[in-house]
Amino acid sequence: MSMTAAEIPKDLPPNYVPQSGGLFVDMGVHDLDIVRWMMGCEITEIYSRGSVLKYDFLNELNDVDHGQMLLKFENGALGMIEVCRNGNNVYECRTEVVGKEKTILVGQDRLTNVTMIGDRSRTTDMSDWVLERFKDAYEGELQAFVDCVRAGNPSPVDAYDGLVGIKLALAATESYRTDKPVQLTY
């Protein structure tokens, strides 16, 4: 799907928010899903905070445009997810995993590995739209799904993963609204 620059949303549409489930459901569910996969275990506790920094109308909807989730995993590890609707025309997505012996950095702000340096400045090419940033990933996901269907194989992502993802996102929302950590059981 290709969009012209004029078609790419630059602001949060107020009529979208009531049907979005809120920031932690709308955006956080994807990150919660991937950290479960990366960690290879479940999240046992989630504590969320949020603020309205740009879109004042969110106050009336009991939603936020910037949020953070502190996570505790079954294996004792900790994680932190930040979600934000205030990208200022940049779609940034990155991951840092700090392990006992190594650290892995994924994404790190760039659409490609191109950096221009000159005139005492540095420029990197950054995406301004989710479909531009993740086009190859979405196509890969669709192809994997088609391959599973054609071969009669089960999908590596099942209904349980979807159920847990929404359970975590709703727990994050609850934590934000109560200002208390939420314990999770499975």
N, CA, C and O atoms as a DFTB+ gen file, in Angstrom:
744 C
 N C O
     1  1       0.846      -1.162       0.000
     2  2       0.000       0.000       0.000
     3  2       0.896       1.231       0.000
     4  3       1.741       1.392       0.880
     5  1       0.715       2.067      -0.954
     6  2       1.530       3.270      -1.072
     7  2       0.658       4.487      -0.815
     8  3      -0.470       4.569      -1.302
     9  1       1.183       5.425      -0.054
    10  2       0.454       6.655       0.245
    11  2       1.318       7.832      -0.160
    12  3       2.544       7.785      -0.069
    13  1       0.668       8.874      -0.603
    14  2       1.411      10.099      -0.883
    15  2       1.669      10.809       0.434
    16  3       1.009      10.535       1.436
    17  1       2.629      11.720       0.430
    18  2       2.956      12.476       1.648
    19  2       1.721      13.188       2.191
    20  3       1.568      13.305       3.407
    21  1       0.846      13.660       1.324
    22  2      -0.359      14.365       1.766
    23  2      -1.344      13.429       2.463
    24  3      -2.146      13.881       3.280
    25  1      -1.297      12.134       2.152
    26  2      -2.238      11.172       2.738
    27  2      -1.784      10.626       4.089
    28  3      -2.595      10.064       4.825
    29  1      -0.517      10.779       4.427
    30  2       0.014      10.258       5.676
    31  2      -0.476      11.126       6.829
    32  3      -0.232      12.333       6.827
    33  1      -1.163      10.543       7.820
    34  2      -1.656      11.344       8.941
    35  2      -0.501      11.986       9.706
    36  3       0.476      11.317      10.042
    37  1      -0.616      13.260       9.972
    38  2       0.423      13.983      10.716
    39  2      -0.015      14.284      12.141
    40  3       0.819      14.611      12.985
    41  1      -1.296      14.182      12.419
    42  2      -1.818      14.423      13.755
    43  2      -2.777      13.305      14.126
    44  3      -3.286      12.592      13.261
    45  1      -3.013      13.165      15.401
    46  2      -3.935      12.162      15.908
    47  2      -5.370      12.616      15.655
    48  3      -5.785      13.646      16.186
    49  1      -6.132      11.879      14.863
    50  2      -7.516      12.275      14.610
    51  2      -8.383      12.066      15.858
    52  3      -8.453      10.946      16.364
    53  1      -9.043      13.110      16.366
    54  2      -9.851      12.975      17.580
    55  2     -10.934      11.898      17.490
    56  3     -11.252      11.264      18.497
    57  1     -11.499      11.682      16.314
    58  2     -12.563      10.681      16.179
    59  2     -12.016       9.245      16.196
    60  3     -12.793       8.298      16.319
    61  1     -10.710       9.072      16.076
    62  2     -10.108       7.745      16.114
    63  2      -9.957       7.224      17.548
    64  3     -10.132       6.031      17.794
    65  1      -9.640       8.095      18.471
    66  2      -9.262       7.700      19.830
    67  2     -10.339       6.888      20.551
    68  3     -10.001       5.858      21.134
    69  1     -11.620       7.292      20.549
    70  2     -12.615       6.508      21.291
    71  2     -12.723       5.052      20.830
    72  3     -13.095       4.186      21.622
    73  1     -12.410       4.776      19.581
    74  2     -12.492       3.398      19.086
    75  2     -11.144       2.676      19.121
    76  3     -11.068       1.499      18.768
    77  1     -10.077       3.368      19.542
    78  2      -8.730       2.789      19.507
    79  2      -8.414       1.885      20.692
    80  3      -7.482       1.082      20.630
    81  1      -9.181       2.009      21.763
    82  2      -8.879       1.259      22.975
    83  2      -7.929       2.000      23.897
    84  3      -7.626       1.518      24.989
    85  1      -7.459       3.155      23.477
    86  2      -6.509       3.927      24.263
    87  2      -5.079       3.622      23.850
    88  3      -4.827       2.650      23.137
    89  1      -4.155       4.441      24.289
    90  2      -2.759       4.332      23.876
    91  2      -2.162       2.960      24.149
    92  3      -1.501       2.393      23.279
    93  1      -2.381       2.421      25.331
    94  2      -1.735       1.162      25.691
    95  2      -2.280      -0.022      24.888
    96  3      -1.555      -0.982      24.628
    97  1      -3.544       0.044      24.499
    98  2      -4.123      -1.010      23.655
    99  2      -3.738      -0.768      22.198
   100  3      -3.256      -1.672      21.517
   101  1      -3.952       0.442      21.735
   102  2      -3.735       0.787      20.336
   103  2      -2.287       0.572      19.903
   104  3      -2.033      -0.026      18.857
   105  1      -1.357       1.047      20.687
   106  2       0.050       0.968      20.313
   107  2       0.829      -0.037      21.166
   108  3       1.669      -0.770      20.643
   109  1       0.562      -0.076      22.448
   110  2       1.346      -0.903      23.354
   111  2       1.201      -2.391      23.133
   112  3       2.130      -3.146      23.422
   113  1       0.055      -2.840      22.626
   114  2      -0.191      -4.268      22.448
   115  2       0.879      -4.907      21.569
   116  3       1.268      -6.050      21.807
   117  1       1.354      -4.196      20.568
   118  2       2.359      -4.743      19.653
   119  2       3.700      -4.938      20.361
   120  3       4.368      -5.956      20.184
   121  1       4.076      -3.952      21.155
   122  2       5.340      -4.045      21.885
   123  2       5.275      -5.112      22.975
   124  3       6.247      -5.831      23.207
   125  1       4.138      -5.211      23.634
   126  2       3.969      -6.240      24.662
   127  2       4.085      -7.632      24.041
   128  3       4.682      -8.534      24.630
   129  1       3.522      -7.795      22.874
   130  2       3.608      -9.065      22.168
   131  2       5.052      -9.416      21.837
   132  3       5.487     -10.548      22.049
   133  1       5.780      -8.459      21.325
   134  2       7.149      -8.763      20.903
   135  2       8.085      -9.002      22.083
   136  3       9.009      -9.808      21.976
   137  1       7.865      -8.311      23.220
   138  2       8.764      -8.566      24.355
   139  2       8.530      -9.961      24.935
   140  3       9.471     -10.583      25.427
   141  1       7.307     -10.458      24.889
   142  2       7.063     -11.843      25.308
   143  2       7.854     -12.804      24.440
   144  3       8.460     -13.754      24.936
   145  1       7.841     -12.549      23.134
   146  2       8.574     -13.406      22.199
   147  2      10.078     -13.290      22.436
   148  3      10.784     -14.299      22.473
   149  1      10.565     -12.063      22.595
   150  2      12.006     -11.856      22.798
   151  2      12.496     -12.480      24.105
   152  3      13.583     -13.055      24.147
   153  1      11.710     -12.371      25.156
   154  2      12.120     -12.876      26.468
   155  2      11.865     -14.373      26.625
   156  3      12.489     -15.024      27.463
   157  1      10.962     -14.913      25.835
   158  2      10.667     -16.340      25.931
   159  2       9.936     -16.724      27.200
   160  3       9.943     -17.888      27.600
   161  1       9.301     -15.742      27.839
   162  2       8.518     -16.027      29.044
   163  2       7.459     -14.943      29.214
   164  3       7.446     -13.940      28.500
   165  1       6.586     -15.171      30.167
   166  2       5.451     -14.266      30.362
   167  2       5.797     -13.090      31.273
   168  3       6.746     -13.134      32.055
   169  1       5.001     -12.053      31.141
   170  2       5.073     -10.865      31.996
   171  2       4.210     -11.149      33.221
   172  3       3.056     -11.555      33.085
   173  1       4.762     -10.938      34.415
   174  2       4.018     -11.223      35.649
   175  2       3.514      -9.960      36.336
   176  3       2.632     -10.029      37.193
   177  1       4.068      -8.806      35.967
   178  2       3.635      -7.548      36.571
   179  2       3.853      -6.421      35.578
   180  3       4.836      -6.405      34.838
   181  1       2.924      -5.486      35.575
   182  2       3.029      -4.325      34.700
   183  2       2.609      -3.083      35.468
   184  3       1.586      -3.074      36.153
   185  1       3.407      -2.047      35.345
   186  2       3.097      -0.759      35.975
   187  2       3.230       0.312      34.909
   188  3       4.286       0.449      34.290
   189  1       2.161       1.074      34.690
   190  2       2.125       2.051      33.602
   191  2       1.932       3.469      34.117
   192  3       1.258       3.711      35.118
   193  1       2.533       4.370      33.413
   194  2       2.352       5.799      33.653
   195  2       2.080       6.448      32.306
   196  3       2.475       5.926      31.263
   197  1       1.406       7.584      32.333
   198  2       1.126       8.280      31.085
   199  2       0.879       9.753      31.311
   200  3       0.582      10.197      32.420
   201  1       1.008      10.501      30.224
   202  2       0.788      11.948      30.265
   203  2       0.178      12.412      28.949
   204  3       0.329      11.776      27.906
   205  1      -0.501      13.520      29.035
   206  2      -0.955      14.217      27.839
   207  2       0.022      15.365      27.620
   208  3       0.059      16.322      28.394
   209  1       0.803      15.257      26.567
   210  2       1.827      16.254      26.287
   211  2       1.528      17.103      25.055
   212  3       2.044      18.212      24.921
   213  1       0.699      16.586      24.164
   214  2       0.450      17.297      22.907
   215  2      -1.027      17.489      22.592
   216  3      -1.442      18.581      22.204
   217  1      -1.821      16.442      22.754
   218  2      -3.218      16.463      22.323
   219  2      -4.131      16.638      23.528
   220  3      -4.552      15.655      24.137
   221  1      -4.437      17.874      23.872
   222  2      -5.232      18.185      25.064
   223  2      -6.593      17.494      25.087
   224  3      -7.104      17.184      26.163
   225  1      -7.187      17.246      23.920
   226  2      -8.510      16.613      23.891
   227  2      -8.490      15.212      24.513
   228  3      -9.544      14.679      24.858
   229  1      -7.304      14.613      24.658
   230  2      -7.215      13.283      25.266
   231  2      -7.605      13.285      26.740
   232  3      -8.057      12.265      27.260
   233  1      -7.436      14.415      27.414
   234  2      -7.844      14.508      28.825
   235  2      -9.325      14.180      28.989
   236  3      -9.710      13.491      29.933
   237  1     -10.154      14.671      28.071
   238  2     -11.595      14.426      28.123
   239  2     -11.933      12.956      27.866
   240  3     -12.994      12.480      28.270
   241  1     -11.037      12.246      27.197
   242  2     -11.276      10.849      26.841
   243  2     -10.580       9.876      27.790
   244  3     -10.587       8.667      27.558
   245  1      -9.972      10.406      28.870
   246  2      -9.236       9.587      29.839
   247  2      -8.157       8.751      29.153
   248  3      -7.965       7.576      29.466
   249  1      -7.457       9.386      28.211
   250  2      -6.385       8.731      27.484
   251  2      -5.151       9.617      27.538
   252  3      -5.211      10.747      28.023
   253  1      -4.046       9.109      27.046
   254  2      -2.770       9.833      27.059
   255  2      -2.135       9.744      25.678
   256  3      -2.518       8.908      24.859
   257  1      -1.174      10.603      25.432
   258  2      -0.434      10.513      24.173
   259  2       1.011      10.072      24.381
   260  3       1.752       9.898      23.413
   261  1       1.407       9.892      25.615
   262  2       2.755       9.404      25.918
   263  2       2.653       8.475      27.122
   264  3       2.100       8.852      28.155
   265  1       3.186       7.258      26.990
   266  2       3.082       6.305      28.085
   267  2       4.315       5.441      28.219
   268  3       5.063       5.229      27.265
   269  1       4.507       4.948      29.428
   270  2       5.594       4.022      29.711
   271  2       5.060       2.864      30.529
   272  3       4.188       3.029      31.382
   273  1       5.601       1.688      30.251
   274  2       5.213       0.479      30.971
   275  2       6.469      -0.170      31.529
   276  3       7.397      -0.479      30.781
   277  1       6.501      -0.378      32.832
   278  2       7.583      -1.116      33.478
   279  2       7.104      -2.542      33.666
   280  3       6.036      -2.771      34.233
   281  1       7.885      -3.502      33.193
   282  2       7.474      -4.897      33.176
   283  2       8.382      -5.759      34.044
   284  3       9.584      -5.513      34.147
   285  1       7.786      -6.771      34.666
   286  2       8.559      -7.802      35.360
   287  2       8.185      -9.128      34.716
   288  3       7.007      -9.414      34.498
   289  1       9.200      -9.938      34.413
   290  2       9.001     -11.206      33.735
   291  2       9.124     -12.376      34.707
   292  3       9.672     -12.234      35.800
   293  1       8.606     -13.543      34.292
   294  2       8.673     -14.763      35.090
   295  2      10.093     -15.090      35.545
   296  3      10.300     -15.591      36.650
   297  1      11.055     -14.804      34.693
   298  2      12.442     -15.153      35.007
   299  2      13.152     -14.089      35.856
   300  3      14.354     -14.187      36.102
   301  1      12.402     -13.074      36.301
   302  2      12.972     -12.022      37.141
   303  2      13.509     -10.832      36.374
   304  3      13.843      -9.814      36.981
   305  1      13.603     -10.930      35.059
   306  2      14.092      -9.811      34.241
   307  2      13.088      -8.664      34.261
   308  3      11.904      -8.856      34.535
   309  1      13.581      -7.486      33.969
   310  2      12.752      -6.285      33.873
   311  2      12.772      -5.768      32.446
   312  3      13.718      -6.008      31.696
   313  1      11.727      -5.064      32.087
   314  2      11.649      -4.433      30.775
   315  2      10.922      -3.116      30.873
   316  3      10.193      -2.863      31.833
   317  1      11.122      -2.277      29.877
   318  2      10.439      -0.987      29.826
   319  2      10.023      -0.730      28.392
   320  3      10.819      -0.870      27.463
   321  1       8.781      -0.359      28.227
   322  2       8.249      -0.018      26.911
   323  2       7.744       1.413      26.971
   324  3       7.044       1.804      27.906
   325  1       8.108       2.180      25.967
   326  2       7.612       3.551      25.838
   327  2       6.796       3.629      24.556
   328  3       7.255       3.210      23.494
   329  1       5.588       4.164      24.659
   330  2       4.730       4.360      23.494
   331  2       4.317       5.816      23.450
   332  3       4.083       6.447      24.481
   333  1       4.231       6.343      22.228
   334  2       4.037       7.786      22.104
   335  2       3.327       8.121      20.800
   336  3       3.649       7.580      19.742
   337  1       2.374       9.005      20.893
   338  2       1.665       9.491      19.703
   339  2       2.192      10.851      19.260
   340  3       1.545      11.544      18.475
   341  1       3.346      11.227      19.753
   342  2       3.883      12.576      19.511
   343  2       5.146      12.538      18.679
   344  3       6.114      13.220      19.015
   345  1       5.173      11.777      17.623
   346  2       6.384      11.573      16.848
   347  2       6.862      12.760      16.037
   348  3       7.961      12.722      15.485
   349  1       6.069      13.805      15.953
   350  2       6.467      14.992      15.192
   351  2       6.967      14.635      13.798
   352  3       8.072      15.001      13.399
   353  1       6.120      13.909      13.066
   354  2       6.383      13.516      11.688
   355  2       7.540      12.538      11.539
   356  3       8.146      12.456      10.471
   357  1       7.850      11.804      12.584
   358  2       8.871      10.763      12.519
   359  2       8.274       9.512      13.148
   360  3       7.680       9.575      14.225
   361  1       8.431       8.379      12.479
   362  2       7.966       7.113      13.022
   363  2       9.188       6.361      13.530
   364  3       9.859       5.659      12.774
   365  1       9.465       6.516      14.809
   366  2      10.636       5.908      15.408
   367  2      10.245       4.627      16.129
   368  3       9.234       4.576      16.829
   369  1      11.047       3.608      15.950
   370  2      10.817       2.344      16.627
   371  2      12.166       1.686      16.816
   372  3      12.871       1.423      15.842
   373  1      12.533       1.418      18.059
   374  2      13.823       0.793      18.319
   375  2      13.727      -0.097      19.545
   376  3      12.815       0.027      20.363
   377  1      14.682      -0.985      19.646
   378  2      14.721      -1.939      20.747
   379  2      16.140      -2.028      21.273
   380  3      17.104      -2.023      20.509
   381  1      16.251      -2.110      22.580
   382  2      17.534      -2.348      23.221
   383  2      17.357      -3.518      24.187
   384  3      16.452      -3.513      25.021
   385  1      18.217      -4.506      24.069
   386  2      18.197      -5.633      24.984
   387  2      19.570      -5.689      25.647
   388  3      20.586      -5.894      24.984
   389  1      19.582      -5.504      26.948
   390  2      20.832      -5.533      27.699
   391  2      20.904      -6.863      28.431
   392  3      20.103      -7.136      29.325
   393  1      21.868      -7.686      28.044
   394  2      22.030      -8.996      28.644
   395  2      23.228      -9.042      29.569
   396  3      23.884      -8.026      29.799
   397  1      23.513     -10.217      30.096
   398  2      24.642     -10.387      31.010
   399  2      25.976     -10.162      30.315
   400  3      26.911      -9.640      30.922
   401  1      26.073     -10.549      29.052
   402  2      27.351     -10.456      28.352
   403  2      27.331      -9.540      27.142
   404  3      28.382      -9.055      26.724
   405  1      26.161      -9.294      26.571
   406  2      26.078      -8.477      25.363
   407  2      24.829      -7.612      25.391
   408  3      23.871      -7.884      26.114
   409  1      24.872      -6.573      24.588
   410  2      23.722      -5.698      24.382
   411  2      23.391      -5.712      22.898
   412  3      24.279      -5.632      22.050
   413  1      22.099      -5.817      22.594
   414  2      21.642      -5.810      21.205
   415  2      20.819      -4.549      20.976
   416  3      19.905      -4.253      21.744
   417  1      21.138      -3.818      19.933
   418  2      20.402      -2.618      19.546
   419  2      19.749      -2.872      18.190
   420  3      20.428      -3.231      17.227
   421  1      18.452      -2.689      18.116
   422  2      17.708      -2.919      16.880
   423  2      16.989      -1.632      16.501
   424  3      16.360      -1.000      17.350
   425  1      17.075      -1.240      15.240
   426  2      16.341      -0.084      14.751
   427  2      17.123       1.198      14.874
   428  3      17.525       1.780      13.867
   429  1      17.341       1.638      16.068
   430  2      18.131       2.826      16.370
   431  2      17.865       4.005      15.453
   432  3      18.788       4.579      14.875
   433  1      16.609       4.355      15.326
   434  2      16.166       5.599      14.712
   435  2      16.191       5.657      13.192
   436  3      15.622       6.589      12.625
   437  1      16.797       4.746      12.527
   438  2      17.030       4.906      11.098
   439  2      16.124       4.030      10.261
   440  3      15.746       2.925      10.653
   441  1      15.789       4.554       9.101
   442  2      15.085       3.742       8.110
   443  2      16.099       2.851       7.397
   444  3      15.823       1.685       7.113
   445  1      17.267       3.406       7.112
   446  2      18.375       2.651       6.530
   447  2      19.641       3.008       7.301
   448  3      19.607       3.849       8.200
   449  1      20.733       2.387       6.958
   450  2      21.992       2.669       7.632
   451  2      22.757       3.808       6.956
   452  3      23.983       3.750       6.858
   453  1      22.071       4.817       6.502
   454  2      22.709       5.944       5.836
   455  2      22.750       7.132       6.794
   456  3      21.728       7.531       7.353
   457  1      23.937       7.683       6.972
   458  2      24.119       8.892       7.766
   459  2      24.932       9.881       6.932
   460  3      25.982       9.524       6.398
   461  1      24.458      11.108       6.818
   462  2      25.210      12.155       6.132
   463  2      25.783      13.090       7.180
   464  3      25.074      13.551       8.075
   465  1      27.075      13.366       7.062
   466  2      27.745      14.268       7.984
   467  2      28.373      15.396       7.183
   468  3      29.031      15.149       6.172
   469  1      28.180      16.603       7.615
   470  2      28.761      17.762       6.940
   471  2      28.222      19.039       7.531
   472  3      27.159      19.060       8.151
   473  1      28.974      20.105       7.330
   474  2      28.563      21.410       7.856
   475  2      28.226      21.336       9.334
   476  3      27.278      21.974       9.792
   477  1      28.995      20.565      10.079
   478  2      28.835      20.417      11.528
   479  2      27.463      19.861      11.924
   480  3      26.943      20.163      12.998
   481  1      26.898      19.054      11.048
   482  2      25.606      18.442      11.364
   483  2      25.616      16.991      10.905
   484  3      26.454      16.575      10.104
   485  1      24.684      16.251      11.423
   486  2      24.523      14.847      11.056
   487  2      23.062      14.634      10.695
   488  3      22.168      15.112      11.394
   489  1      22.821      13.918       9.606
   490  2      21.466      13.662       9.140
   491  2      21.297      12.173       8.911
   492  3      22.144      11.530       8.292
   493  1      20.197      11.628       9.412
   494  2      19.843      10.240       9.127
   495  2      18.461      10.231       8.497
   496  3      17.643      11.114       8.755
   497  1      18.211       9.233       7.676
   498  2      16.894       9.141       7.059
   499  2      15.964       8.368       7.986
   500  3      16.222       7.214       8.327
   501  1      14.893       9.017       8.383
   502  2      13.932       8.415       9.297
   503  2      12.581       8.333       8.609
   504  3      12.217       9.200       7.813
   505  1      11.861       7.301       8.922
   506  2      10.544       7.108       8.353
   507  2       9.533       8.026       9.033
   508  3       9.673       8.360      10.210
   509  1       8.522       8.423       8.284
   510  2       7.445       9.213       8.881
   511  2       6.107       8.471       8.841
   512  3       5.053       9.068       9.061
   513  1       6.156       7.177       8.559
   514  2       4.906       6.429       8.441
   515  2       5.161       4.957       8.712
   516  3       6.160       4.400       8.257
   517  1       4.267       4.334       9.446
   518  2       4.409       2.942       9.850
   519  2       4.547       2.011       8.647
   520  3       5.328       1.060       8.689
   521  1       3.801       2.274       7.583
   522  2       3.864       1.393       6.423
   523  2       5.196       1.512       5.695
   524  3       5.653       0.547       5.082
   525  1       5.820       2.674       5.754
   526  2       7.148       2.816       5.171
   527  2       8.177       2.097       6.043
   528  3       9.050       1.394       5.533
   529  1       8.068       2.275       7.341
   530  2       9.035       1.699       8.274
   531  2       8.994       0.169       8.266
   532  3      10.042      -0.475       8.311
   533  1       7.808      -0.409       8.211
   534  2       7.671      -1.856       8.366
   535  2       7.144      -2.570       7.129
   536  3       6.633      -3.684       7.240
   537  1       7.253      -1.967       5.968
   538  2       6.757      -2.568       4.729
   539  2       7.285      -3.987       4.537
   540  3       6.506      -4.911       4.306
   541  1       8.601      -4.166       4.631
   542  2       9.189      -5.491       4.418
   543  2       8.722      -6.486       5.476
   544  3       8.473      -7.650       5.162
   545  1       8.600      -6.044       6.719
   546  2       8.149      -6.938       7.797
   547  2       6.707      -7.376       7.557
   548  3       6.383      -8.552       7.725
   549  1       5.837      -6.441       7.165
   550  2       4.444      -6.799       6.911
   551  2       4.335      -7.777       5.740
   552  3       3.558      -8.730       5.791
   553  1       5.114      -7.537       4.695
   554  2       5.082      -8.449       3.555
   555  2       5.586      -9.836       3.962
   556  3       5.046     -10.851       3.522
   557  1       6.620      -9.876       4.802
   558  2       7.134     -11.154       5.297
   559  2       6.111     -11.897       6.141
   560  3       5.976     -13.116       6.031
   561  1       5.384     -11.158       6.993
   562  2       4.340     -11.773       7.812
   563  2       3.231     -12.362       6.937
   564  3       2.774     -13.482       7.166
   565  1       2.809     -11.596       5.940
   566  2       1.756     -12.088       5.049
   567  2       2.216     -13.329       4.283
   568  3       1.457     -14.285       4.127
   569  1       3.472     -13.308       3.805
   570  2       3.984     -14.451       3.069
   571  2       4.075     -15.685       3.972
   572  3       3.747     -16.790       3.541
   573  1       4.516     -15.506       5.214
   574  2       4.593     -16.627       6.162
   575  2       3.208     -17.210       6.415
   576  3       3.055     -18.429       6.498
   577  1       2.185     -16.339       6.538
   578  2       0.816     -16.800       6.736
   579  2       0.344     -17.612       5.525
   580  3      -0.211     -18.700       5.680
   581  1       0.567     -17.081       4.329
   582  2       0.168     -17.789       3.104
   583  2       0.883     -19.132       3.012
   584  3       0.270     -20.138       2.653
   585  1       2.169     -19.155       3.331
   586  2       2.934     -20.406       3.296
   587  2       2.358     -21.437       4.264
   588  3       2.271     -22.617       3.924
   589  1       1.964     -21.009       5.463
   590  2       1.365     -21.929       6.442
   591  2       0.056     -22.494       5.921
   592  3      -0.200     -23.693       6.035
   593  1      -0.781     -21.623       5.344
   594  2      -2.078     -22.071       4.820
   595  2      -1.869     -23.071       3.694
   596  3      -2.497     -24.129       3.672
   597  1      -0.986     -22.736       2.758
   598  2      -0.743     -23.634       1.621
   599  2      -0.190     -24.985       2.051
   600  3      -0.543     -26.016       1.480
   601  1       0.672     -24.978       3.052
   602  2       1.288     -26.229       3.513
   603  2       0.447     -26.955       4.553
   604  3       0.774     -28.073       4.950
   605  1      -0.641     -26.317       4.998
   606  2      -1.488     -26.921       6.017
   607  2      -0.850     -26.927       7.393
   608  3      -1.212     -27.738       8.246
   609  1       0.097     -26.028       7.614
   610  2       0.786     -25.940       8.905
   611  2       0.115     -24.911       9.804
   612  3      -0.459     -23.938       9.316
   613  1       0.184     -25.121      11.115
   614  2      -0.370     -24.118      12.028
   615  2       0.484     -22.854      12.007
   616  3       1.684     -22.901      11.740
   617  1      -0.150     -21.746      12.290
   618  2       0.563     -20.479      12.378
   619  2       1.429     -20.481      13.634
   620  3       1.007     -21.005      14.665
   621  1       2.621     -19.913      13.572
   622  2       3.443     -19.836      14.789
   623  2       2.852     -18.878      15.828
   624  3       3.228     -18.920      17.000
   625  1       1.944     -18.029      15.402
   626  2       1.236     -17.130      16.317
   627  2      -0.199     -17.642      16.408
   628  3      -0.895     -17.758      15.398
   629  1      -0.632     -17.945      17.636
   630  2      -1.956     -18.537      17.780
   631  2      -2.897     -17.629      18.573
   632  3      -2.537     -16.515      18.954
   633  1      -4.090     -18.126      18.808
   634  2      -5.106     -17.344      19.523
   635  2      -4.652     -17.002      20.939
   636  3      -5.001     -15.943      21.460
   637  1      -3.880     -17.884      21.562
   638  2      -3.370     -17.600      22.910
   639  2      -2.510     -16.335      22.904
   640  3      -2.628     -15.498      23.798
   641  1      -1.652     -16.201      21.901
   642  2      -0.816     -15.001      21.811
   643  2      -1.677     -13.737      21.695
   644  3      -1.381     -12.721      22.325
   645  1      -2.729     -13.804      20.901
   646  2      -3.628     -12.666      20.777
   647  2      -4.345     -12.354      22.075
   648  3      -4.488     -11.191      22.450
   649  1      -4.799     -13.399      22.762
   650  2      -5.488     -13.234      24.040
   651  2      -4.559     -12.608      25.081
   652  3      -4.957     -11.680      25.785
   653  1      -3.333     -13.103      25.185
   654  2      -2.389     -12.567      26.160
   655  2      -2.014     -11.132      25.815
   656  3      -1.881     -10.297      26.710
   657  1      -1.842     -10.835      24.533
   658  2      -1.509      -9.474      24.124
   659  2      -2.546      -8.468      24.590
   660  3      -2.198      -7.432      25.157
   661  1      -3.819      -8.764      24.355
   662  2      -4.861      -7.824      24.766
   663  2      -4.997      -7.804      26.284
   664  3      -5.279      -6.752      26.859
   665  1      -4.803      -8.938      26.942
   666  2      -4.837      -8.986      28.411
   667  2      -3.769      -8.054      28.993
   668  3      -4.035      -7.318      29.943
   669  1      -2.575      -8.087      28.426
   670  2      -1.484      -7.231      28.899
   671  2      -1.774      -5.758      28.623
   672  3      -1.537      -4.907      29.480
   673  1      -2.282      -5.457      27.443
   674  2      -2.578      -4.061      27.094
   675  2      -3.669      -3.492      27.998
   676  3      -3.593      -2.335      28.410
   677  1      -4.681      -4.299      28.307
   678  2      -5.733      -3.846      29.219
   679  2      -5.206      -3.703      30.637
   680  3      -5.626      -2.807      31.370
   681  1      -4.286      -4.583      31.031
   682  2      -3.661      -4.459      32.358
   683  2      -2.822      -3.179      32.429
   684  3      -2.793      -2.516      33.466
   685  1      -2.148      -2.836      31.346
   686  2      -1.377      -1.591      31.302
   687  2      -2.302      -0.386      31.451
   688  3      -1.976       0.568      32.157
   689  1      -3.446      -0.430      30.789
   690  2      -4.427       0.651      30.902
   691  2      -4.947       0.744      32.332
   692  3      -5.051       1.838      32.887
   693  1      -5.274      -0.403      32.930
   694  2      -5.743      -0.426      34.315
   695  2      -4.684       0.156      35.253
   696  3      -5.006       0.952      36.135
   697  1      -3.450      -0.229      35.068
   698  2      -2.362       0.271      35.904
   699  2      -2.242       1.785      35.790
   700  3      -2.079       2.481      36.792
   701  1      -2.323       2.286      34.564
   702  2      -2.263       3.746      34.375
   703  2      -3.411       4.427      35.124
   704  3      -3.197       5.417      35.824
   705  1      -4.603       3.906      34.980
   706  2      -5.780       4.562      35.572
   707  2      -5.817       4.455      37.095
   708  3      -6.364       5.339      37.754
   709  1      -5.249       3.395      37.666
   710  2      -5.254       3.223      39.127
   711  2      -3.953       3.672      39.773
   712  3      -3.871       3.796      40.994
   713  1      -2.933       3.916      38.950
   714  2      -1.584       4.269      39.419
   715  2      -1.015       3.199      40.356
   716  3      -0.349       3.497      41.347
   717  1      -1.307       1.925      39.997
   718  2      -0.803       0.789      40.793
   719  2      -0.324      -0.303      39.839
   720  3      -0.870      -0.463      38.748
   721  1       0.692      -1.047      40.251
   722  2       1.103      -2.199      39.435
   723  2      -0.017      -3.236      39.368
   724  3      -0.793      -3.386      40.312
   725  1      -0.092      -3.935      38.263
   726  2      -1.074      -5.004      38.074
   727  2      -0.321      -6.321      38.000
   728  3       0.585      -6.479      37.181
   729  1      -0.697      -7.272      38.860
   730  2      -0.124      -8.613      38.864
   731  2      -0.880      -9.443      37.831
   732  3      -2.100      -9.333      37.710
   733  1      -0.154     -10.269      37.091
   734  2      -0.777     -11.079      36.042
   735  2      -0.593     -12.554      36.326
   736  3       0.474     -12.993      36.755
   737  1      -1.650     -13.312      36.082
   738  2      -1.582     -14.769      36.186
   739  2      -2.044     -15.352      34.858
   740  3      -2.771     -14.713      34.098
   741  1      -1.611     -16.569      34.600
   742  2      -1.936     -17.211      33.315
   743  2      -2.546     -18.567      33.542
   744  3      -2.885     -19.260      32.583
